[in-house]
Amino acid sequence: MSQDSRAVAQIVRPEPVIEGAGVHLRRSIGTRRLDHLDPFLLLDHFESARPEEYEPGFPYHPHRGIETVTFVRTGEVAHRDSLGHRGSIGAGDIQWMTSGSGILHEEMPQVRPEGIGGLQLWLNLPAREKMTRPKYRDLTAGHLPDAELPGGARARVIAGDAADGRLAGPVEGLAVAPKFLDVTLPEGATFREAVTRGHTAFAYVDRGTVRFGPEQKAAQAPSLV
């Protein structure tokens, strides 16, 4: 069965912002140019080797009615919350938090020679799920399915599935049921993935230049497509 490629609607360059107690970020969803991308509310890219730009962290703050996904590429982030959870996530790890009826938590990047790098995505919970019980899912890099795909791309599956269902992510029971993939494209590699008709889709380029869609539009990092 043939599949049509989606055309690129827009390419958004992230805006610099400072959040928490003084953490320097680049934001692509949740800005004046792209207020939201339903059900996605916010996408932040954090990356710095300068401790003064990330060490202040995000002291205790509340969340309610959303899910946050923190993906660490470089360094380490320590976290704790009002329910007694405490831990840390390192390079390649994921934290998926459902705030539901409400939670207080803090996220504190740790000073390391390599600095810190990663992404945080916020998803809006459906109205019926906004008062659900808060919960955490900490996933180490080794628990994420990882495979080389036709075309030469390498994909890790965090949520949903990929490669016509051959790879399934470990995060289950989600209200929003997103497909969340971490894709690495060596030079010359290609990647195709089915997206349900009517679903919102985006890609974030954090390294290099990638061409998208039938028009082969070039997106240079950092950018959201």
HUNOR-V565538 format. One record per pair of residues at least 12 apart in sequence whose C-alpha atoms are under 10 Angstrom apart, sorted by the first residue. I is the first residue (numbers start at 1). J is the second residue. If there is no record, write none. Layout:
# HUNOR-V565538
I,J
I,J
This chain:
# HUNOR-V565538
3,192
3,193
3,194
3,195
4,194
4,213
4,214
5,192
5,193
5,194
5,195
5,212
5,213
5,214
5,215
6,195
6,201
6,212
6,213
6,214
6,215
7,212
7,213
7,214
7,215
7,216
7,217
8,202
8,212
8,213
8,214
8,215
8,216
8,217
8,225
9,202
9,213
9,225
10,34
10,202
10,217
10,224
10,225
11,28
11,202
11,203
11,204
11,217
11,218
11,219
11,220
11,223
11,224
11,225
12,27
12,28
12,29
12,33
12,34
12,204
12,219
12,222
12,223
12,224
12,225
13,26
13,27
13,28
13,29
13,33
13,204
13,219
13,220
13,221
13,222
13,223
13,224
13,225
14,26
14,27
14,28
14,29
14,30
14,31
14,33
14,34
14,43
14,44
14,45
14,221
14,222
14,223
14,224
15,27
15,28
15,29
15,30
15,31
15,32
15,33
15,44
15,45
15,223
16,28
16,44
16,45
16,46
17,31
17,44
18,53
18,54
19,54
19,56
19,57
19,58
20,54
20,56
20,57
20,58
20,59
20,60
20,61
20,106
20,107
20,108
21,53
21,54
21,55
21,56
21,57
21,58
21,59
21,108
22,52
22,53
22,54
22,55
22,56
22,57
22,58
23,46
23,47
23,48
23,51
23,52
23,53
23,54
23,55
23,56
23,57
23,58
23,108
23,109
24,44
24,45
24,46
24,47
24,48
24,50
24,52
24,53
24,54
24,55
24,56
24,57
25,43
25,44
25,45
25,46
25,47
25,48
25,53
25,54
25,117
25,119
26,43
26,44
26,45
26,46
26,47
26,119
26,222
26,223
27,42
27,43
27,44
27,45
27,46
27,119
27,120
27,222
27,223
27,224
28,42
28,43
28,44
28,45
28,204
28,222
28,223
28,224
28,225
29,41
29,42
29,43
29,44
29,121
29,122
29,224
30,42
30,43
30,44
30,122
31,43
36,123
36,124
37,123
37,200
37,201
37,202
38,123
38,124
38,199
38,200
38,201
39,66
39,122
39,123
39,124
39,125
39,126
39,176
39,178
39,199
39,200
40,66
40,67
40,68
40,121
40,122
40,123
40,124
40,125
40,176
40,200
40,201
40,202
41,66
41,67
41,68
41,121
41,122
41,123
41,124
42,68
42,120
42,121
42,122
42,123
42,124
43,68
43,69
43,70
43,119
43,120
43,121
43,122
43,123
43,204
43,224
44,70
44,118
44,119
44,120
44,121
44,122
45,71
45,117
45,118
45,119
45,120
45,121
45,204
45,206
45,222
45,223
46,72
46,73
46,74
46,116
46,117
46,118
46,119
46,120
47,72
47,73
47,74
47,75
47,115
47,116
47,117
47,118
47,119
47,206
48,74
48,75
48,114
48,115
48,116
48,117
48,118
49,74
49,75
49,111
49,112
49,113
49,114
49,115
49,116
49,117
50,111
50,112
50,113
50,114
50,115
50,116
51,109
51,110
51,111
51,112
51,113
51,115
51,116
52,111
53,115
53,116
54,108
54,109
54,110
54,111
54,115
54,116
54,117
55,77
55,108
55,109
55,110
55,111
55,112
55,115
55,116
56,107
56,108
56,109
56,110
57,77
57,78
57,106
57,107
57,108
57,109
57,110
58,79
58,105
58,106
58,107
58,108
58,109
59,79
59,80
59,104
59,105
59,106
59,107
59,108
60,79
60,80
60,81
60,82
60,103
60,104
60,105
60,106
60,107
60,108
61,81
61,82
61,103
61,104
61,105
61,106
61,107
62,81
62,82
62,99
62,102
62,103
62,104
62,105
62,106
63,97
63,98
63,99
63,100
63,101
63,102
63,103
63,104
63,105
63,134
64,98
64,99
64,100
64,101
64,102
64,103
64,104
64,124
64,125
64,130
64,131
64,132
64,134
65,98
65,99
65,100
65,101
65,102
65,103
65,123
65,124
65,125
65,126
65,127
65,128
65,129
65,130
65,131
65,132
65,134
66,97
66,98
66,99
66,100
66,101
66,102
66,122
66,123
66,124
66,125
66,126
66,129
66,130
66,131
66,134
67,96
67,97
67,98
67,99
67,100
67,121
67,122
67,123
67,124
67,125
67,130
67,134
67,135
67,136
67,174
67,175
67,176
68,95
68,96
68,97
68,98
68,99
68,120
68,121
68,122
68,123
68,124
68,136
69,94
69,95
69,96
69,97
69,98
69,119
69,120
69,121
69,122
69,123
69,137
69,138
70,89
70,93
70,94
70,95
70,96
70,97
70,107
70,118
70,119
70,120
70,121
70,122
70,138
71,89
71,90
71,91
71,92
71,93
71,94
71,95
71,96
71,117
71,118
71,119
71,120
71,121
71,139
71,141
71,158
71,182
72,89
72,90
72,91
72,92
72,93
72,94
72,95
72,109
72,116
72,117
72,118
72,119
72,120
72,141
73,89
73,90
73,91
73,92
73,93
73,94
73,116
73,117
73,118
73,119
74,90
74,91
74,92
74,93
74,112
74,114
74,115
74,116
74,117
74,118
75,89
75,90
75,91
75,92
75,109
75,110
75,111
75,112
75,113
75,114
75,115
75,116
75,117
75,118
76,88
76,89
76,90
76,91
76,92
76,93
76,108
76,109
76,110
76,111
76,112
76,114
76,115
76,116
76,117
76,118
77,89
77,90
77,91
77,93
77,106
77,107
77,108
77,109
77,110
77,111
77,116
77,117
77,118
78,90
78,106
78,107
78,108
78,109
78,110
79,95
79,105
79,106
79,107
79,108
79,109
80,104
80,105
80,106
80,107
80,108
81,103
81,104
81,105
81,106
81,107
81,136
82,102
82,103
82,104
82,105
82,106
83,103
83,104
83,105
83,134
83,135
84,105
85,105
85,135
85,136
86,105
86,106
87,107
87,138
88,107
88,108
88,109
88,110
88,138
89,109
89,138
89,139
89,140
89,141
90,109
90,110
90,116
90,117
90,118
90,140
90,141
91,116
91,117
91,118
91,140
91,141
92,118
92,139
92,140
92,141
92,142
92,144
92,156
92,182
93,118
93,138
93,139
93,140
93,141
93,142
93,143
93,144
93,158
94,118
94,119
94,120
94,137
94,138
94,139
94,140
94,141
94,143
94,144
94,158
95,120
95,136
95,137
95,138
95,139
95,140
96,120
96,121
96,122
96,135
96,136
96,137
96,138
96,139
96,158
96,171
97,122
97,134
97,135
97,136
97,137
97,138
98,122
98,123
98,124
98,125
98,129
98,130
98,132
98,133
98,134
98,135
98,136
98,137
98,174
98,175
99,125
99,130
99,131
99,132
99,133
99,134
99,135
99,136
100,125
100,129
100,130
100,131
100,132
100,133
100,134
100,135
101,129
101,130
101,131
101,132
101,133
101,134
102,130
102,131
102,132
102,133
102,134
103,133
103,134
103,135
118,206
119,204
119,206
123,175
123,176
123,178
124,175
124,176
125,174
125,175
125,176
126,175
126,176
128,175
129,174
129,175
129,176
130,175
137,170
137,171
137,172
138,171
139,158
139,170
139,171
141,156
141,158
143,156
143,157
143,158
143,169
143,170
144,156
144,157
144,158
144,159
144,167
144,168
144,169
144,170
144,171
144,181
144,182
145,157
145,158
145,161
145,162
145,167
145,168
145,169
145,170
146,158
146,167
146,168
146,169
146,181
146,182
146,183
147,163
147,166
147,167
147,183
148,183
148,184
148,185
149,162
149,163
149,183
149,189
149,190
149,191
149,192
150,163
150,189
150,190
150,191
150,192
151,185
151,186
151,188
151,189
151,190
151,191
151,192
152,184
152,185
152,186
152,187
152,188
152,189
152,190
152,191
153,183
153,184
153,185
153,186
153,187
153,188
153,189
153,190
153,191
153,192
154,182
154,183
154,184
154,185
154,186
154,189
154,190
154,191
155,167
155,181
155,182
155,183
155,184
155,185
155,191
156,168
156,169
156,180
156,181
156,182
156,183
156,184
157,169
157,170
157,171
157,179
157,180
157,181
157,182
157,183
158,170
158,171
158,172
158,178
158,179
158,180
158,181
158,182
159,171
159,172
159,173
159,174
159,177
159,178
159,179
159,180
159,181
160,172
160,174
160,177
160,178
160,179
160,180
160,181
161,178
161,179
161,180
161,181
161,193
161,194
162,179
162,180
162,181
162,192
162,193
162,194
162,195
163,191
163,192
163,193
163,194
164,193
164,194
169,181
178,199
178,200
178,201
179,195
179,196
179,201
180,203
181,193
181,203
182,203
182,204
183,203
183,204
183,205
184,205
184,207
185,207
185,208
185,209
185,210
186,208
187,208
187,209
187,210
188,210
189,210
190,210
190,211
190,212
191,212
192,212
192,213
201,225
202,224
202,225
203,219
203,223
203,224
203,225
204,219
204,220
204,221
204,222
204,223
204,224
204,225
205,219
205,220
205,221
205,222
205,223
205,224
205,225
206,219
206,220
206,221
206,222
206,223
206,224
207,220
207,221
207,222
207,223
208,220
208,221
208,222
209,221
209,222
209,223
210,223
210,225
211,225
212,225
